Amino acid sequence: MSDEALISINKAIQADSSKGPLFSARGAIYSSQKKYDLAFKDYEKNIQIEPNVYLPYYNRSLDKYTLEDMDGSCEDLLKGYDLYKLENPESKFVQFMKENISDHCDSSKASYY
């Protein structure tokens, strides 16, 4: 499944590399394959194209959390939260992200980066 999706996303990026969401989608595929270096590059590319979109920050925060980079995870989650709540202040996802902030930004957890 992810190999087929990766092939499709790569073709779409080759056709038009100006669409940030394509990079976040590919980053999520790389993340599912535990290829975090590639995922981070794609999230960063999405951020370069669309710096005010929450998704690449949010996805990168989850990967950094998985890798126990608590400081990086917290920073990205806070940025994603700020961007998302501007557009969707009443969303249930805003509350979900707010709850995650207390976990990702818990200073009692060691950051290994």
KEFIRO-704052 format. One line per field, with one value per residue (C-alpha): y, z, x. Coordinates in nm, 2 decimals. Layout:
! KEFIRO-704052
y <- c(Y	...)
z <- c(Z	...)
x <- c(X	...)
***
This chain:
! KEFIRO-704052
y <- c(0.00	0.26	0.17	0.24	0.56	0.67	0.61	0.81	1.10	1.10	1.14	1.42	1.60	1.56	1.71	2.00	2.05	2.38	2.20	2.18	1.91	1.66	1.69	1.64	1.34	1.19	1.27	1.08	0.78	0.80	0.83	0.51	0.34	0.49	0.69	0.99	1.18	1.17	1.26	1.56	1.69	1.67	1.84	2.11	2.15	2.19	2.46	2.64	2.64	2.71	2.84	2.91	2.56	2.36	2.00	1.97	2.11	1.87	1.56	1.65	1.69	1.34	1.20	1.39	1.26	0.91	0.98	1.12	1.47	1.63	1.98	1.97	1.79	2.06	2.34	2.20	2.11	2.46	2.61	2.38	2.45	2.83	2.80	2.56	2.75	3.07	2.90	2.67	2.81	2.60	2.27	1.96	1.91	2.23	2.08	1.75	1.94	2.14	1.81	1.68	1.99	1.90	1.57	1.68	1.98	1.81	1.94	1.64	1.42	1.41	1.52	1.32	1.58)
z <- c(0.00	0.10	-0.19	-0.44	-0.26	-0.26	-0.64	-0.69	-0.47	-0.64	-0.98	-0.85	-0.70	-1.03	-1.21	-0.97	-0.69	-0.57	-0.38	-0.02	0.09	-0.15	0.06	0.39	0.24	0.13	0.47	0.64	0.42	0.51	0.87	0.85	0.71	0.99	0.75	0.97	0.80	0.47	0.64	0.81	0.47	0.32	0.62	0.59	0.22	0.29	0.55	0.30	0.04	0.29	0.62	0.77	0.74	1.06	0.92	0.86	1.20	1.36	1.17	1.25	1.62	1.63	1.47	1.70	1.99	1.87	1.85	2.20	2.09	2.34	2.30	1.92	1.95	2.18	1.96	1.65	1.83	1.97	1.62	1.46	1.74	1.70	1.32	1.34	1.61	1.40	1.13	1.34	1.70	1.79	1.64	1.86	1.71	1.88	2.21	2.12	2.03	2.35	2.55	2.36	2.44	2.81	2.72	2.45	2.64	2.98	3.11	3.34	3.03	2.91	2.55	2.39	2.13)
x <- c(0.00	0.26	0.48	0.20	0.11	0.47	0.50	0.18	0.30	0.64	0.47	0.25	0.55	0.74	0.44	0.41	0.65	0.48	0.20	0.30	0.04	0.21	0.52	0.33	0.16	0.49	0.64	0.36	0.44	0.81	0.71	0.50	0.81	1.02	1.23	1.22	1.51	1.32	0.99	1.15	1.29	0.94	0.78	1.04	0.97	0.60	0.68	0.90	0.61	0.33	0.47	0.13	-0.01	-0.04	-0.01	0.37	0.44	0.19	0.32	0.68	0.59	0.45	0.77	0.99	0.79	0.84	1.22	1.21	1.30	1.06	1.19	1.15	0.81	0.68	0.81	0.64	0.32	0.29	0.35	0.10	-0.16	-0.12	-0.17	-0.47	-0.66	-0.64	-0.85	-1.06	-1.09	-1.40	-1.27	-1.25	-0.91	-0.79	-0.89	-0.72	-0.40	-0.42	-0.43	-0.13	0.07	0.06	0.22	0.46	0.57	0.61	0.94	0.98	1.04	1.40	1.47	1.74	1.82)
***
